[in-house]
Amino acid sequence: VEFLYCDLASMKSIRQFVQQFRARNCPLHVLVNNAGVMLVPERKTEDGFEEHFGLNYLGHFLLTNLLLDTLKQSGTHSHNARIVTVSSATHYVGKLHLNDLQSRCSYSPHGAYAQSKLALVLFTYRLQHLLTANGSHVTANVVDPGVVNTELYKHVFWVVKVVKWMTAWLFFK
C-alpha cells in the first residue's frame, strides 16, 4: 500500500497528486470521489472558491478529468474501469445558480451544499453520456450513501443531531 497526498480543496495539490500517480505508470481501475464538506460556515478554498463548491464539486471534477485518460487505458471490454462519485439526496433540493456559483450574493450552508451535490450529479450523468457515446470502457456512477455517522454532521443544529441519533438508534441498532 502506498500513500499519495491529495487535498481536493487545492487545485495545485490535485495536479501534483495526478503527476505523482502518473509517474508510477500504474493502471487505475476504480476512482472513488468521496471527499467533502457539509454545511460548513462560509469560507473559501486556497484558490478562492466557496468551500462546498470548490471541494465537493470542482476538486472532484478536476481530479476525474485529469485521471480520465488513465482510466480509459485501464478499462477493457470485459472489465470496465469505474468512477464512483458520492453525492447526496440533498441534490434534489439543490439549485444551480449559474450567475452565482460561489454563493456570494446570499450564503446559505444548506444551499451551497445542495448546489455542490447537484453539480456532482449533473457532471456524472453528462460524463457517463460522453463515455458511452465514445464507446469507452469506463463507467461513471453517482451514489447516495444515505445517513452515515461521520464528522460531516458537526456543523448541523443540535435538533438535527438528536433526530439523526434517534433514527440511528431505532433503525440501526
Protein Blocks (a to p, Z undefined) as FASTA:
>chain_A
ZZddddfkbmklmmmmmmmmmmnopacfbdcdfbdcehiacdddfkopafklmmmmmmmm
mmmmmmmmmmmmmpcfklccdddddddfklmmpccdfklmnommpccfklmmmmmmmmmm
mmmmmmmmmmmmnopabdcddddebjaddfklmmpcfklmmmmmmmmmmmmZZ
